[in-house]
Amino acid sequence: MAAIDLAVEDLKTTLLQINRIEAAKIFKNFYEKDKNFEMLEHLTIEVLEKIGDGWENGQLSLSQVYMSGVICEELIEKYIPKNIVSDKNELKIAIGVLQDHHSLGKRIVYSVLKAGGYDPVDFGQGLTVEEIVARTLKEEIDILLISTLMLPSALKVKKVVERLRDGGSSAKVIVGGAPFRLDSNLWEKVNADADGKNGAKASKIIESFMKGGKQS
């Protein structure tokens, strides 16, 4: 079993026991191996997705899912890179969760962007297509990050993009979440501009857009 898989299982067990101290040790030991925040973010997302699956299958309680998310959010905050660059604040960026109410992934990306010098607007979660389009148009957003948990929600991104274009918006749409990790081409199928698998990648994509580039 790979090191990442062992870490996922160890952290999952610890989180379900609501053991903050042991979870903090796992975070620290995993991060200290190569000082790679992106890998730590990957570990966190993998664990929480497994716990989320357990709840959907009726094996775990909602309180276990909630507390696992709270603990991970507290711990990962300590490791987010602090490379603030103030001139990025001129860009109008927004982030929101389409339909779903699972917001940890959004919170991580939001925190990474803030730490990178951006000033994103948090649209929240459980948003309808109409709500996310209306706010994007009203606030004249330049870059819209959409997070989804389930495939039906991910597929609705296509409708979001269509309505934004109909409304005259040229906002770049970056998508992320489990469905886009499972299908590496899904972002293109829903007409998004890029696939931001995690906070670190989303930040790099935004930097590329600022320079007139696009996702490769």
Stockholm file with secondary structure:
# STOCKHOLM 1.0

chainA/1-216         MAAIDLAVEDLKTTLLQINRIEAAKIFKNFYEKDKNFEMLEHLTIEVLEKIGDGWENGQLSLSQVYMSGVICEELIEKYIPKNIVSDKNELKIAIGVLQDHHSLGKRIVYSVLKAGGYDPVDFGQGLTVEEIVARTLKEEIDILLISTLMLPSALKVKKVVERLRDGGSSAKVIVGGAPFRLDSNLWEKVNADADGKNGAKASKIIESFMKGGKQS
#=GR chainA/1-216 SS CCHHHHHHHHHHHHHHTTCHHHHHHHHHHHHHTTCCHHHHHHHHHHHHHHHHHHHHTTSSCHHHHHHHHHHHHHHHGGGSCCCCCGGGGGSCEEEEEESCCCCHHHHHHHHHHHHTTCCCEEEEEEECHHHHHHHHHHTTCSEEEEEESSHHHHHTHHHHHHHHHHTTCCCEEEEEEHHHHHCTTHHHHTTCSEECCSHHHHHHHHHHHHTTCCCC
#=GC SS_cons         CCHHHHHHHHHHHHHHTTCHHHHHHHHHHHHHTTCCHHHHHHHHHHHHHHHHHHHHTTSSCHHHHHHHHHHHHHHHGGGSCCCCCGGGGGSCEEEEEESCCCCHHHHHHHHHHHHTTCCCEEEEEEECHHHHHHHHHHTTCSEEEEEESSHHHHHTHHHHHHHHHHTTCCCEEEEEEHHHHHCTTHHHHTTCSEECCSHHHHHHHHHHHHTTCCCC
//
